[in-house]
Amino acid sequence: MNWKIVHIDETDSTNRWLQKYLATDERSDANMVVWAEYQTAGRGCGTNQWESERGKNLTFSILIHPKDLPATQQFHISMAISLAICEALEQYIGDVSIKWPNDIYWRNGKIGGILIENTLKGSIIMESIIGVGLNVNQRIFKSNAPNPVSMWQICEHETDREALLKEILEAFERTLGSKIREQYLSKLYRRKGYHPYADKEGAFMAEIVTVEDDGHLMLHDDNGKERRYAFKEVQFII
């Protein structure tokens, strides 16, 4: 892929920046990346906010135009970017995993989050905006987020954010065009053993069975019952 990379000082959200870009008459089919020194309203999924100190972390969004990717296979994009980030981070730190569907974890701490917004044309994905927030050089977190961790806290030295971005993009090119489902499953946080979860009915112990092609999580609880969840329908108790 040929990437058009734009580096900006500040925006409300890099996903919104790309959405505004797409709304102009200057839009094109170029694969584009925008990364910001600071986001005033960085978003996670739903109403979640992303804490990021100015100039310390890697907050960026990728615009791609998938060719002939059906909406039913959109989870492939989520798997691809998650694996790409893991591949890049593993050059610096170990113990990186993917907390379903696409949070990036170091041991039991959240080091990165992903927000994907797709535009459909009929049953085909016309455009995909992939927002990523990675905790890189931030030393102290002040929000009430339960378990943030940064690369600096792990290895106690600064990381070149631009170099890391380019490594992620290179890895994303490889994963996006590959069959990666088994690789994704192997990188899942809590892939083996029984662990605590909670849904609308309460807490329970379960093990991961698989993640289906459309992204649903399949669990097997300690009472022998299989449970199937869409995103936000089950909570990992950490």
C-alpha positions in Angstrom: 0.0 0.0 0.0 1.1 3.6 -0.6 0.2 5.6 2.5 -0.5 9.3 2.6 0.6 10.2 6.1 -0.5 13.4 7.8 0.9 14.6 11.1 -1.1 17.2 13.0 -0.8 18.9 16.3 -4.3 18.7 17.6 -7.8 17.5 16.7 -10.9 16.4 18.6 -10.5 12.9 17.3 -8.5 11.5 14.4 -11.4 9.4 13.3 -13.6 12.5 13.0 -10.7 14.3 11.2 -10.8 11.6 8.5 -14.6 11.6 8.4 -14.4 15.4 7.7 -11.8 14.7 5.0 -14.1 12.2 3.3 -16.9 14.8 3.3 -14.9 17.3 1.2 -14.7 17.5 -2.6 -11.0 16.6 -2.3 -11.6 13.0 -1.2 -9.8 10.2 -3.1 -9.3 6.5 -3.0 -5.9 7.0 -1.3 -5.0 4.9 1.8 -4.4 7.6 4.4 -3.1 7.9 8.0 -3.5 10.9 10.3 -1.7 11.0 13.6 -2.0 13.7 16.2 0.1 15.0 19.1 -3.1 15.5 21.1 -6.8 14.6 20.8 -9.2 16.8 22.8 -12.0 14.2 22.6 -10.3 10.9 21.9 -12.8 8.1 21.8 -13.1 4.5 22.7 -16.0 2.4 22.0 -19.4 3.7 23.0 -19.1 6.6 25.4 -15.6 5.7 26.5 -12.9 8.4 26.5 -9.2 7.8 25.8 -6.8 9.5 28.2 -3.6 10.6 26.4 -1.0 13.1 27.5 0.0 15.6 24.8 3.0 14.5 22.7 3.5 11.3 24.6 1.4 8.6 22.9 0.5 7.3 19.5 -3.0 8.3 18.5 -3.8 7.8 14.9 -6.5 6.7 12.4 -6.1 4.7 9.2 -8.4 5.1 6.2 -8.6 2.2 3.8 -10.8 1.3 0.9 -11.3 -2.5 1.1 -11.8 -4.1 -2.3 -14.8 -6.4 -2.5 -14.9 -7.1 1.3 -18.4 -8.1 2.3 -19.9 -6.5 5.4 -20.3 -10.0 6.8 -16.5 -10.2 6.9 -15.7 -6.9 8.5 -14.3 -8.6 11.6 -11.2 -9.4 9.4 -10.2 -5.7 9.6 -10.4 -5.9 13.4 -8.3 -9.0 13.5 -5.7 -7.6 11.0 -5.1 -4.3 12.9 -5.0 -6.1 16.3 -2.4 -8.6 15.1 -0.4 -5.9 13.4 -0.1 -3.9 16.6 0.9 -7.0 18.5 3.6 -7.8 15.9 5.0 -4.3 16.2 4.9 -4.1 20.0 6.5 -7.5 20.4 9.7 -6.0 19.0 9.8 -3.8 22.2 7.9 -5.8 24.9 6.7 -9.3 25.4 3.5 -10.7 26.8 1.2 -8.8 24.4 -2.3 -10.2 23.7 -5.6 -9.2 22.2 -8.6 -8.9 24.6 -11.6 -9.7 22.5 -12.5 -8.1 20.3 -9.6 -5.7 19.8 -8.1 -4.2 23.0 -4.4 -4.6 23.2 -3.1 -5.9 26.5 0.3 -6.3 28.2 -0.3 -9.0 30.8 -3.4 -7.6 32.7 -2.9 -4.0 31.6 -4.5 -2.2 28.7 -1.9 -0.7 26.5 -4.0 0.1 23.4 -7.5 0.4 22.1 -9.1 0.3 18.6 -12.3 1.9 17.2 -13.4 0.9 13.7 -16.1 2.7 11.8 -17.1 1.2 8.4 -19.1 2.8 5.6 -21.1 0.4 3.6 -22.3 0.5 0.0 -25.0 -2.2 -0.2 -23.4 -5.3 1.3 -19.8 -4.2 0.6 -17.5 -2.1 2.8 -16.7 1.0 0.9 -14.4 2.7 3.5 -13.0 1.7 6.8 -11.7 4.2 9.4 -9.5 2.5 12.0 -8.8 4.6 15.1 -5.9 3.5 17.4 -4.7 4.7 20.7 -1.5 3.3 22.1 0.1 4.2 25.4 3.7 4.8 24.5 5.7 7.4 26.6 3.1 8.4 29.2 4.4 7.8 32.7 1.4 8.6 34.9 -2.4 8.1 34.2 -4.8 10.3 36.0 -8.2 9.0 34.9 -10.2 6.4 36.6 -9.5 3.8 33.9 -9.0 0.5 35.8 -5.8 -0.9 34.2 -3.8 1.4 31.8 -0.2 0.6 31.2 2.3 2.2 28.8 5.5 1.1 27.0 7.5 3.5 29.1 6.2 1.9 32.3 7.2 -1.5 31.0 10.7 -0.8 29.7 11.4 2.6 31.3 12.7 4.4 28.2 11.1 6.5 25.5 10.0 4.9 22.2 10.1 6.7 18.8 6.4 7.0 18.0 6.8 7.7 14.3 9.0 4.6 13.9 6.4 2.5 15.8 3.6 3.9 13.5 5.5 2.8 10.4 6.1 -0.6 11.8 2.4 -1.0 12.5 1.5 0.0 9.0 4.0 -2.5 7.5 2.6 -5.2 9.6 -1.0 -4.2 8.8 -0.3 -4.6 5.1 0.8 -8.2 5.7 -2.0 -9.2 8.0 -4.8 -7.5 6.0 -4.2 -9.6 3.0 -3.7 -12.9 4.8 -5.7 -15.7 6.4 -5.2 -14.8 10.0 -8.1 -16.2 12.1 -6.0 -19.0 13.7 -3.3 -16.5 14.5 -5.8 -14.1 16.0 -7.2 -16.9 18.2 -3.7 -17.8 19.4 -3.1 -14.2 20.6 -6.3 -13.9 22.6 -6.1 -12.7 26.2 -7.2 -15.5 28.5 -7.0 -18.0 25.6 -6.6 -21.0 28.0 -8.3 -21.9 31.2 -11.3 -20.7 33.1 -11.6 -17.0 34.0 -14.3 -14.8 35.5 -16.8 -13.0 33.2 -20.1 -11.2 33.7 -23.2 -10.7 31.6 -26.7 -9.3 32.3 -27.5 -12.3 34.4 -24.4 -12.0 36.6 -20.9 -13.4 37.1 -19.6 -16.8 36.0 -16.5 -18.7 35.2 -15.8 -19.8 31.6 -13.1 -20.6 29.0 -12.9 -19.3 25.5 -14.0 -21.8 22.8 -13.5 -19.6 19.7 -14.3 -16.3 18.0 -16.7 -16.8 15.1 -16.0 -15.4 11.6 -18.4 -12.5 12.3 -16.7 -11.7 15.6 -19.1 -13.3 18.1 -17.3 -14.7 21.2 -18.0 -18.3 22.2 -17.5 -19.3 25.8 -17.9 -22.6 27.7 -18.8 -22.1 31.3 -18.0 -24.3 34.3 -21.5 -25.7 34.3 -21.1 -27.1 30.8 -23.1 -24.4 29.1 -22.0 -22.7 25.8 -22.5 -19.0 25.7 -22.4 -16.7 22.6 -21.8 -13.0 22.8 -21.7 -10.0 20.6 -19.5 -7.0 21.5 -20.5 -5.3 24.8 -22.7 -8.2 25.8 -20.1 -9.8 28.2 -17.5 -8.2 30.5 -14.1 -9.6 31.4 -13.7 -9.4 35.2 -10.0 -8.4 35.8 
